[in-house]
Amino acid sequence: MFGKKEKKTAFAAGGTTLISKSTEIVGDVHFSGTLMIEGHIKGNVYAQDADNAQARVLESGKVEGEIRVPSLVINGTVTGNVYSSKHIELASKTVINGNVHYALIEIVKGAQVNGSLVYTTKQDVLKPKKVAPSTPVPSNPSPLANDTVPSKV
């Protein structure tokens, strides 16, 4: 009322999903809103909403796979590449075994990155790259198949 400003929340619009400590997910996770990870994900994490989604890997959280989210806070363990188009914060208990692709980054003393820090301004970091299928290699024919046998005269 009377010029009162709206309170800004720490969570993205669209709801909050919590993966608790005793939960293990095998497979890719697609979400919108806020994703809080205390458990273990063996798969990739993708944000459906390329503007407002955010994820938090809490101290007990583990992700084995890539993460593609606009805003990301990590204080747990990630084994895989991380892509953030807006902001990424690496807290003191962070351990990342992979590359970090970022537009804006905050690193707190104690965070570990075992990989490269790659600055990017591209919005397409949230879209996984499609790999063209490889052409099949023909099986090796018998060495005699192409050889001609000399005929006797």
C-alpha positions as CSV (number, residue, x, y, z in Angstrom):
1,M,0.0,0.0,0.0
2,F,1.4,3.6,0.3
3,G,4.3,3.1,-2.1
4,K,5.5,-0.1,-0.4
5,K,7.8,-2.0,-2.7
6,E,7.3,-5.6,-3.5
7,K,9.5,-8.0,-1.6
8,K,12.0,-9.7,-3.8
9,T,12.2,-13.5,-3.2
10,A,15.3,-15.6,-3.4
11,F,13.5,-18.2,-5.6
12,A,12.6,-18.1,-9.2
13,A,8.9,-18.0,-10.3
14,G,7.4,-21.3,-11.2
15,G,7.7,-23.3,-8.0
16,T,10.5,-25.0,-6.1
17,T,11.6,-28.6,-6.5
18,L,13.7,-30.2,-3.8
19,I,15.7,-33.4,-4.3
20,S,16.3,-34.4,-0.7
21,K,19.5,-36.0,0.8
22,S,18.1,-39.5,0.7
23,T,17.0,-39.3,-3.0
24,E,18.9,-40.6,-6.0
25,I,17.7,-39.8,-9.5
26,V,19.1,-41.7,-12.5
27,G,18.3,-39.9,-15.7
28,D,18.0,-36.3,-17.0
29,V,16.1,-33.7,-15.0
30,H,14.2,-30.9,-16.8
31,F,12.7,-28.2,-14.6
32,S,11.4,-24.7,-14.4
33,G,11.5,-22.4,-11.4
34,T,13.9,-23.3,-8.7
35,L,15.7,-26.7,-8.3
36,M,17.4,-27.4,-4.9
37,I,19.6,-30.5,-4.9
38,E,20.6,-32.1,-1.6
39,G,20.6,-35.6,-3.0
40,H,22.3,-37.3,-6.0
41,I,21.5,-36.9,-9.7
42,K,23.1,-39.3,-12.2
43,G,22.2,-37.5,-15.3
44,N,22.0,-34.0,-16.8
45,V,20.1,-31.0,-15.4
46,Y,18.4,-28.7,-17.9
47,A,16.3,-25.6,-17.2
48,Q,13.1,-25.4,-19.3
49,D,12.8,-21.6,-18.7
50,A,15.8,-20.0,-20.2
51,D,15.3,-16.7,-18.3
52,N,14.2,-17.2,-14.8
53,A,15.2,-20.8,-13.8
54,Q,17.8,-21.3,-11.1
55,A,19.4,-24.3,-9.5
56,R,21.2,-24.8,-6.2
57,V,23.5,-27.7,-5.5
58,L,23.7,-27.8,-1.7
59,E,26.5,-29.0,0.4
60,S,25.4,-32.6,0.4
61,G,24.3,-32.5,-3.2
62,K,26.0,-34.4,-6.1
63,V,25.4,-34.2,-9.8
64,E,27.1,-36.6,-12.3
65,G,26.3,-35.0,-15.6
66,E,26.2,-31.6,-17.2
67,I,24.2,-28.7,-15.8
68,R,22.6,-26.0,-18.1
69,V,20.9,-23.3,-16.1
70,P,20.7,-19.5,-16.3
71,S,21.4,-18.9,-12.6
72,L,23.3,-21.4,-10.5
73,V,24.7,-21.7,-7.0
74,I,26.9,-24.6,-6.2
75,N,28.1,-25.7,-2.7
76,G,28.3,-29.4,-3.5
77,T,30.0,-31.7,-6.0
78,V,29.5,-31.7,-9.8
79,T,31.2,-34.2,-12.1
80,G,30.6,-32.8,-15.6
81,N,30.5,-29.5,-17.4
82,V,28.5,-26.5,-16.1
83,Y,26.8,-23.9,-18.3
84,S,25.3,-20.7,-16.9
85,S,24.0,-17.9,-19.2
86,K,23.4,-15.4,-16.3
87,H,25.1,-15.9,-13.0
88,I,27.0,-18.7,-11.3
89,E,28.2,-18.7,-7.7
90,L,30.7,-21.2,-6.4
91,A,30.6,-21.4,-2.6
92,S,33.3,-22.6,-0.3
93,K,32.5,-26.4,-0.4
94,T,32.2,-26.5,-4.2
95,V,34.0,-29.2,-6.1
96,I,33.6,-29.2,-9.9
97,N,35.3,-31.9,-12.0
98,G,34.6,-30.3,-15.4
99,N,34.6,-27.0,-17.3
100,V,32.6,-24.0,-16.2
101,H,31.0,-21.9,-18.9
102,Y,29.8,-18.6,-17.5
103,A,28.7,-15.0,-18.2
104,L,29.1,-13.7,-14.6
105,I,30.9,-15.7,-11.9
106,E,31.5,-15.4,-8.2
107,I,34.0,-17.7,-6.5
108,V,34.3,-18.0,-2.7
109,K,37.6,-19.0,-1.1
110,G,37.8,-22.8,-0.9
111,A,35.9,-23.6,-4.1
112,Q,37.6,-26.1,-6.4
113,V,37.3,-26.2,-10.2
114,N,39.2,-29.1,-11.8
115,G,38.7,-27.9,-15.3
116,S,38.6,-24.7,-17.3
117,L,36.8,-21.5,-16.7
118,V,35.3,-20.4,-20.0
119,Y,33.8,-16.9,-20.4
120,T,30.8,-16.7,-22.8
121,T,28.1,-14.2,-23.6
122,K,26.1,-16.6,-25.7
123,Q,22.5,-17.4,-24.7
124,D,22.7,-20.8,-26.4
125,V,24.8,-22.3,-23.6
126,L,21.5,-23.6,-22.2
127,K,20.8,-25.7,-25.3
128,P,22.7,-28.9,-25.5
129,K,24.6,-29.3,-28.8
130,K,23.3,-32.1,-31.0
131,V,26.0,-34.4,-32.3
132,A,25.6,-35.5,-35.8
133,P,25.5,-39.3,-36.1
134,S,28.7,-40.8,-37.3
135,T,28.7,-42.6,-40.6
136,P,28.9,-46.4,-40.2
137,V,32.2,-48.0,-41.0
138,P,31.7,-50.8,-43.5
139,S,32.7,-54.2,-42.2
140,N,36.0,-55.5,-43.5
141,P,35.3,-58.0,-46.3
142,S,37.3,-61.2,-46.6
143,P,40.8,-60.5,-47.9
144,L,40.1,-62.9,-50.8
145,A,36.8,-61.3,-51.8
146,N,38.4,-58.7,-54.0
147,D,41.3,-60.8,-55.2
148,T,41.0,-62.8,-58.3
149,V,42.3,-66.3,-58.3
150,P,44.6,-66.9,-61.3
151,S,43.2,-69.4,-63.6
152,K,45.2,-72.3,-64.9
153,V,45.9,-72.3,-68.6
